[in-house]
Amino acid sequence: MNNYEHRKARKNIIITDVDGKPASGRQVIVKLENHKFLFGWGAFDVLAYTDADTDEKKELFAPRAKKWEELFNYGTLPFYWGQYEPSEGDVRQDRMMKCVDRIVKDGAKVKGHPLCWHTVCADWLLKYSDEEIMQKQLDRITREVSAFKGKVGLWDVINETVIMPDFDRYDNAVTRLCRHYGRIPLIKSVFAAAKAADPHAVLLINDFNTSEAYAHVIEECLEAGVPIDAIGIQSHQHQGYWGAEKLENVLRRFERFGLPIHFTENTLISGKPMPPEIVDLNDFQPESWDSLPEYEEQQKNQLEEMYRILFAHPLVEAVTGWDLTDGGWLNAPSGILRRDGSPKPSYEMLKGLIKKEWSTEYSAVTDDNGCFELCGFKGEYSVTVDGRKYTLMNNGNDIEEGLQLSER
């Protein structure tokens, strides 16, 4: 049985009247408004909506964006260099800022993904020397992190470093850097640039390789003083669900560092699994890959087991699904919405966990000292007293004792 008590906290709230006297016997309503835990999903449909330039596109993506906003408090947005700056100097900052502003206005958090990666890299970099590429890479990090400071508070600084120096499917600037400078010096340089641009940002290293090879990279990074704030774990399970045993083994492998763990890219499909002989998932992109009712039920059950295990682990701070809607990456039935935008059982299951089972809402009455106890899942709360709403912000910390709300 999973234990979620570490996700909860208590706080004594004192209500006073306008004269500063205890407001005793008052009915209060307590409600969790925003989880401390980051329940995330790729916000690509939200970006498509804010970027829509026709009524047809707006009509297509508006319901999807709404479904995203109804459920999640954390979104990943694509900062792939080759798409964000397709030709040198053509920076797509305005379109991204528009989407970020929409997401954060209601209190959700945003992560940028990624700042340095050998895939979807900018081809125009290849005309430069390694030294020039390195400077442009660091400048690119400084530019993006500085521009979105205060809005994008988390970054996948570097992606998939285990394979990076050996990646040979095509030439790219970042693999050149990794070979020229070495893996750890490159990681240290890009993290330093991100840290300098926003000292308060949460900086992640991220990888699909969950073996000891990745653990060894992290160990080397920490020994070299790389300021890793969280370990990113990818789990694209197109070839079948990992299962509880593998999931727990992965958690044990990386919990030894004592760092927060983020499951950054999670995929569980609701169709026939990808053939097991496929090594690189990108090599399997069929024209038709349907979501099927029996697999939708399986997706729901597997996703629920996975979320319960991760939410119960004290070091896990965030879980992010990837495609919200079927037909995204690899044309897979990987979403929790079907291609027509209708919710699958997995969407409704997550809604039940996040908004009901793992949420808090109740009534209380203040005692003779105007005090009542707030007890529930960690996060931001509203407290309504006689119809007037107050907001309690935990700012990422545990709920503290003794906050006083005055009716003024």
Summary of the structure (lengths in Angstrom):
residues: 408
radius of gyration: 22.8
end to end distance: 45.6
largest distance: 74.8
contacts: 1315
relative contact order: 0.19
helix: 38%
strand: 25%
